């Protein structure tokens, strides 16, 4: 138990070591950057003093230039330290990222191994074959259902007869509505209807002649 606890603490320290090192370096970098700004301000001030006294007080101007040079030297050292710290931070961050990436890849490998488990290519082939068989069975069932007629076939002759009867019925209704007589009906009239009937009065004969004239006229119009 204690060994496991101390071992866990040691592993955690190793994991936190890069983060702590980066934190310490950033704190030192922040201090150096503040010093850099301070030295730049001091250099600007000493340069201004030297320019102000260059003719009136050369001693003061010379001393200001000396202090400026000292600040320049300190600034160069500070800039060098800043560059070193930035390079170290970059190196530690890169190394830490590489380590974490490697650990993540190892964990991914373990996870894939657990997922696959005892799975083999033979199992995959068997499963795919079963899926193909079920797919083919589904298609065959669908084809059988769609190709099988549900109702009895229609008698085409009977259908044509019904259609002809409907056409004749429509024609008869039109005759009754308009008072016209189809040519086919006129042809089937008895011959005696077109002849003279003895014993009829002259008025009746004239009326029948008028009707026959109208019928002939109607036949001529329907024949056109």
Secondary structure as the mmCIF struct_conf table of DSSP 4:
data_model
#
loop_
_struct_conf.conf_type_id
_struct_conf.id
_struct_conf.beg_label_comp_id
_struct_conf.beg_label_asym_id
_struct_conf.beg_label_seq_id
_struct_conf.end_label_comp_id
_struct_conf.end_label_asym_id
_struct_conf.end_label_seq_id
HELX_RH_AL_P HELX_RH_AL_P1 UNK A 2 UNK A 53
TURN_TY1_P TURN_TY1_P1 UNK A 54 UNK A 56
HELX_RH_AL_P HELX_RH_AL_P2 UNK A 58 UNK A 116
TURN_TY1_P TURN_TY1_P2 UNK A 117 UNK A 118
HELX_RH_AL_P HELX_RH_AL_P3 UNK A 121 UNK A 147
BEND BEND1 UNK A 148 UNK A 148
BEND BEND2 UNK A 150 UNK A 151
HELX_LH_PP_P HELX_LH_PP_P1 UNK A 152 UNK A 154
HELX_RH_AL_P HELX_RH_AL_P4 UNK A 156 UNK A 178
HELX_RH_AL_P HELX_RH_AL_P5 UNK A 183 UNK A 187
TURN_TY1_P TURN_TY1_P3 UNK A 188 UNK A 188
BEND BEND3 UNK A 189 UNK A 189
HELX_RH_3T_P HELX_RH_3T_P1 UNK A 191 UNK A 194
BEND BEND4 UNK A 195 UNK A 195
TURN_TY1_P TURN_TY1_P4 UNK A 198 UNK A 199
HELX_RH_AL_P HELX_RH_AL_P6 UNK A 202 UNK A 223
#
